[in-house]
Amino acid sequence: MTLDLQHAAQRRMRRAVIILVVLVLVLVAALVVIAVRGDDSGSNKPAAAAPKESTTAGPTPVPTLPPDEEDYVAPAKYVALPDGAERAGDLPVKFPHTPEGAAAMAVASSRNAWSFDPAKLKAGILTYSTATYRDAMATSAENGAKGNREFAGVPATGPIPPGAALNAWPIGVKWTVKGADTVNAMVLLRVTSVSKEGAEPKTTLVVVPGRAVWESGDWKGVPTDPMPLPDPADIGTSKFNEDGWLAIQEGNRL
């Protein structure tokens, strides 16, 4: 996405920050719980990653971002994330042994997590999860798909309604190096969902935490401990820069 397209999208989009008062099975390499805080009182309780457990509930929109009239603010910093040297099916693998490589793995796995298809979620878990959690997490793929359906307003069971869709676009990333083989990363995503044909699309900003460890020649993910998460900030806003997000540039895409 070019800056012009980002600018246009930022102006026409109804952005909202949500609180997920729930555990939704997603993937930042293994199992990550999406915890997006937006509490007026400031007493936020981020969700914790918990193997084999997943409950779902409807998200509550909390409009906290600047109105569309605010002038577009270009990202202060970009990061060109490396590609994986190989692929496992449709998923990139074999990332460089660098912090950028760890971030690239986190971005790839979090992007793959937003799907109605449990087979796709399971493939991502098996590809990106550390061996310690891989098998246990893979058994929860069905719950993850169910959580994604409920997030998008799609019935939890039965055929996907015509026109229903769920897509995630990673727009920002930041990380903290904990050692040569451990990197904590946060991925900022713009998630768009449509519950059925003719329904109005819903766009949500989500911050997903993850931890990458170097294992068997590649970065793999482990469930993260509970941690305070920043309020999401859309690209093109001053808060995006103030919060230290790096705008993602992958190949020829921004």
N, C-alpha and C positions, 0 to 999 in steps of 0.2 A: 504494500500500500504506500503510495507516495504521500508526501506531506500535503499536497493539494487535496488528495482524497481524504486524508485524515481530517483536514480542516473542514471540508464539506460535511463529512460524517459527523464531526463534532458539533456542527451548527444545527443539523437537522435531527439529530438523535435525541430522544428523551432518555437521559441517563439517570440511573438510580443506583444508589448503594443499598444493598440488602443485608439484613441480618439473617444468617442461616442458623436458626436456633436448633439445628438438627445435626446429625451425623450423616453426611452423604458420602457414600463410598466413591471416591475418585482415586486418581493415581498420580502420585509424583514418585514414580518408580515402583513403589509397592502399594501401600495404602495411605492416602492422605485424606484428612477430613477438611473440607472447605469450611473455613471459619472467617466470615466477613463481619467485622464489628461495625456498629453504627448506632450506639446507644446514647440517648440524650443525656443520661446521667453520668456517662463515662465509666460505669462499672461493667466493663465488657468481660465476658468469660469465653475465651476461645476454646473451641472443641479440641479434643485430643484424639490422636490416631489410636484406634483400638482394634486389633486383629479380631476377625470373626464377628464384629458387632457393627450393625448399621441400622439406624432408624431414620425415618424421614418425616417431614412435615412441611407445610406450605411456607415459603419465605415471605417475609414482610418487607415491602419496598419502603425505603427511607430516603427521600430526595435530599441529598446533602451537597451535591456538586453545584458548581456555578451555573447560572442560567445560560442558555444558548447564545445570549447577546454578548457574553464576555468575549473579548478579543482573543484570538488564537495565540498561544504562546508556544513557540517552537521548543522542542526538547533541548536541554542544555548539553546532554551527553548521549552518544549512541554507542552500542556495542555490536560488533559484527561477530555473531556466534558461528563457530565452526560447524561444518557438516560432519556427519558420521562417515567414517571411511568405508563402512559396509552397511548392508541392510539385512534385517531379519523380517522377511515378508515385506510389508510396506513401511516398516519402522527403521529409522536410522540408528545405527549402533557403532561401536568402536570410535568413541569420541577421544580427542586428545587429552593427555594427562595434565590438564591445566584447569584453573578455575573457570575459564570460559567454556572448556569442554564439559565440566560438571553442570554449568548453567544451561548449556545446550541440551544435555540429557534431560534436565528438569523441565525445560520448555517442551521438548518433544513428548515426554510422558504426560505432562499436564494437558497438552493439546489433545492427545489420544483419549484422555479420560472422559471427555464429553461426548458420549455416544449413547444411543438407545440399544446398541447391539452388545449383549453380554460376551459374545465371542471376540469382539474387538477389544473390550476391556480386559478380558482374560489374556489375550495375546500381548497387550501392553504390560500387564502385570508380570507375565512370564519373561518378557524381554527385559524389562527395566528393574525388576525387583532384585534385591540381594538374595542370595541363596537361603539365608536364614528364614526369610519370611515368604519366599516365593510360592510354595505350595499352599500354605495356609491362606494367603491372600487370594490366590486364584479361585479358591472355593467360594469366594464372596462376590464374584463377578456378576452373578444374577442379581444380588442385592444392589450392586452399584448401578446396573442398568435400570432397575426399578426406581432407585433414587433419582436418577437423571430424568426418567419419565415424569415423576411427580414434580420435579423442579420445573419442567417445561409445561406442566399442566396437562400432560398426556395421561390417559388411564394407566394404572399400574400394571394391568394385564391385558391380554388380547392384542389384536393387530394395531399397529401404529396408524393413527388417522391419516388420511390423505392430506398432504401439505404440511404435516408436522415436521419440525426440523430442530436440530440443536447443533450449534457450531461455536467453537471457541477460537478466539484470535489472541495469542499472546502479544501484549503491547509493551510490556516493561519487565525488567528483571533486576535484581540486586542480590549480592551474595557476600558471605563472610567466610574467609578461609580459616579453618580450624586446624589445619595441618596439611602435609603434602598429600594425604589420601582422604581428607574429609572436608567437605564444603557445605555450608548451610546456604540455601538459596530460597528466594521468594520470587514467585512468578505472578505478574499482574495480567489478568486476562479480561477481555471484553467478550462476554458470552451472550449470544443471541439465540432466542428460542421462539418457536411458533407452535402453538398447541394443535392447530388444525388449519385446513385450507380456509382462507378468508379471515382468520384471526389476526389481530394486530401483533406484530413482532414485539418481543420484550428484550431489551438489552440491559445487561447487568454487569457491573464490574466486580471481579472476584480476586482476592489475594490468596494464593495457594503456597503454603510453606513446604519445604522438603529438605532432606539431607542426602547428599550424594557421597558415596564411599567408593574408593578405587578397589575393584575386585575382579580378578581373572582378566586383567587387561582392558577393563572398561569401567565406566562409571555406572554404579547401581544405586538404587534408592532404598532408604529405610524409613519406617514411620518416624515422624518427628514427635518430640515432646511438646506438651502444651506450651504455647508462647504467645505473648501479645502481638497482635498483627496491626499494621497501619491501616487507617481508613483508605479504601481505594481512591485513586485520583486518575481521571482520564487523561490520556495523552492530549496535549494541546492546552492544558491548564497550567497555571503557575504552580499549583500544589504538586503536580507530577514532578517538577524540578526540585521543589522545596523538600520533598520526601526522598530525594536521592535516587529516583528510578532512572535506569538506563533504557533508552528507547531501543527496541530490538531491530537489528538489521540482519536478515538472514539471506545470504546470496544477494540477489538483485532486489529483494523485497525489504520494505521498511515496515 
